[in-house]
């Protein structure tokens, strides 16, 4: 049981196990990271409805402690997944979780969006669990940068709170010229655009 009056209790890492994206996982997390006690519903929904090919070169934009990017890598054993986050704590835990789960076809970078992601090679797939409260300007930066970094025909998947679905539709049509609503739930919506 968590003792809020004891700072040492609060400093201890969290560990949880789950069945997700076709396999068992063990995750190590800490306070301050997104959804530190369990896999969040949005990530689970996105992975359930995102098509990952066995050879995909993919990128998890805003990876947190790594559940989505590691699952993408596991589904692409002949490919590679790059995980990026602007939080150095998230990057540290994503690296730990890659080792913990035996996922080797990954690279994890500290990067504000795409700022420290190498320009080559380009990606077949970029995915993001969009944060709800960062502002539309940052979303447009992500969308434009994703388009530049995708190969022709590359796919960009996002999951967002359902209240953002109309914005995502409009922005995808502006930036990519296309939009596909993959799955709309009560709380989250999964959408995809591709580079023409």
C-alpha positions in Angstrom: 0.0 0.0 0.0 1.2 3.5 -0.9 2.2 5.6 2.1 1.9 9.3 1.1 3.6 10.5 4.2 6.7 8.5 3.4 8.8 10.0 0.5 10.8 6.8 0.2 7.6 4.9 -0.5 6.8 7.4 -3.3 10.3 7.0 -4.9 9.9 3.3 -5.4 9.4 2.2 -9.0 6.1 0.7 -10.1 6.0 -2.7 -11.8 3.0 -4.2 -13.6 2.3 -7.0 -16.1 -0.3 -7.1 -18.8 -1.4 -8.9 -21.9 -1.2 -6.5 -24.8 -0.6 -6.5 -28.6 -0.5 -10.3 -28.7 2.0 -11.1 -25.9 2.8 -10.7 -22.2 4.7 -7.6 -21.0 6.4 -6.4 -17.8 6.7 -2.7 -17.4 8.7 -0.6 -14.9 7.5 2.9 -14.4 7.6 5.8 -11.9 5.4 8.8 -10.8 5.4 11.6 -13.3 5.2 9.4 -16.4 1.9 9.1 -18.2 -0.3 6.2 -16.9 2.4 4.8 -14.5 0.2 2.1 -12.9 -1.4 0.4 -15.9 -1.5 0.5 -19.7 -3.8 3.4 -20.7 -6.9 2.8 -22.7 -5.9 5.0 -25.7 -2.6 3.2 -26.3 -4.4 -0.2 -26.1 -7.0 1.0 -28.6 -4.4 2.3 -31.0 -2.4 -0.9 -30.9 -5.6 -3.0 -31.4 -6.4 -1.1 -34.6 -3.0 -0.2 -36.1 -1.6 -2.3 -38.9 2.1 -3.0 -38.3 3.9 -4.9 -41.0 6.7 -7.3 -40.1 9.4 -5.2 -41.9 8.1 -1.7 -40.9 10.6 1.0 -39.9 8.5 2.8 -37.3 8.6 5.7 -34.9 6.7 6.2 -31.6 6.3 9.9 -31.1 6.1 10.7 -27.3 6.9 7.1 -26.2 6.6 7.6 -22.4 8.0 4.4 -20.8 7.6 2.6 -24.1 4.6 0.3 -24.3 3.5 1.3 -27.8 6.9 1.5 -29.4 8.0 -1.8 -27.9 4.8 -3.4 -29.1 5.4 -2.0 -32.6 8.9 -3.4 -32.6 7.7 -6.8 -31.5 5.2 -6.9 -34.3 8.0 -6.0 -36.8 10.8 -8.5 -36.1 12.4 -7.7 -39.5 12.0 -3.9 -39.0 13.0 -1.4 -36.4 11.2 1.1 -34.1 12.6 4.4 -32.9 11.1 5.7 -29.7 11.3 9.4 -28.8 10.2 11.5 -25.9 11.1 15.0 -24.6 11.3 13.7 -21.0 14.7 12.2 -20.1 13.0 10.1 -17.4 10.6 8.6 -20.0 13.6 7.8 -22.2 15.4 6.0 -19.4 12.4 3.9 -18.5 11.7 3.1 -22.2 15.3 1.8 -22.5 14.8 -0.3 -19.3 11.6 -1.7 -20.5 13.1 -2.7 -23.9 15.7 -4.7 -22.0 13.2 -6.1 -19.5 11.0 -7.4 -22.4 13.8 -8.6 -24.7 13.1 -6.1 -27.5 16.3 -5.4 -29.4 15.2 -3.8 -32.6 14.7 -0.4 -31.1 16.5 2.9 -30.6 15.4 5.3 -27.9 16.1 9.1 -28.2 15.6 12.2 -26.1 13.9 14.4 -28.6 11.4 17.3 -28.6 9.2 15.9 -31.3 11.3 15.1 -34.3 14.1 17.6 -33.4 16.8 14.9 -32.7 15.5 12.2 -35.0 17.9 11.5 -37.9 16.5 12.6 -41.3 17.3 9.1 -42.8 16.1 6.5 -43.1 12.5 7.5 -43.6 9.7 5.7 -41.8 7.0 3.4 -43.0 4.9 4.1 -39.9 4.7 6.9 -37.3 2.3 6.6 -34.3 1.5 8.9 -31.4 -0.9 8.9 -28.4 -1.5 12.6 -28.7 -1.4 14.6 -25.4 -4.7 16.4 -24.9 -3.5 19.8 -23.6 -0.4 20.9 -25.6 -2.0 23.2 -28.1 -2.9 22.8 -31.7 0.3 24.5 -32.8 2.3 21.6 -31.5 0.0 19.1 -33.2 0.5 20.9 -36.5 4.3 20.7 -36.0 4.0 17.0 -35.3 1.8 16.4 -38.4 4.0 18.4 -40.8 7.2 16.8 -39.4 5.7 13.3 -39.6 4.8 13.8 -43.3 8.4 14.9 -44.1 9.8 11.8 -42.3 7.5 9.3 -43.8 8.3 7.3 -47.0 5.8 7.5 -49.8 2.8 5.5 -48.8 3.9 5.7 -45.1 1.1 5.7 -42.5 0.6 8.1 -39.6 -1.6 6.8 -36.8 -2.8 8.8 -33.8 -5.1 8.2 -30.9 -6.6 11.2 -29.2 -9.4 12.0 -26.9 -12.6 11.9 -28.9 -13.2 15.6 -28.3 -10.2 16.3 -30.6 -11.5 14.1 -33.5 -12.8 16.9 -35.7 -9.6 18.9 -35.2 -7.5 15.8 -36.2 -9.7 15.2 -39.2 -9.4 18.8 -40.4 -5.6 19.0 -39.8 -4.9 15.6 -41.4 -6.8 16.7 -44.5 -4.9 20.0 -44.6 -1.4 18.4 -44.1 -1.8 15.0 -45.7 -4.7 15.5 -48.0 -6.5 12.5 -46.5 -8.0 11.2 -43.3 -9.4 7.8 -42.2 -11.2 7.4 -38.9 -10.2 3.9 -37.9 -12.1 3.5 -34.6 -14.1 5.9 -32.5 -14.8 5.0 -28.9 -16.6 6.9 -26.2 -13.3 8.3 -24.9 -10.7 7.8 -27.6 -10.6 7.9 -31.4 -7.9 6.3 -33.6 -7.2 8.0 -36.9 -4.8 7.5 -39.8 -3.4 9.5 -42.7 -0.9 8.4 -45.3 1.8 10.2 -47.3 0.6 10.4 -50.9 
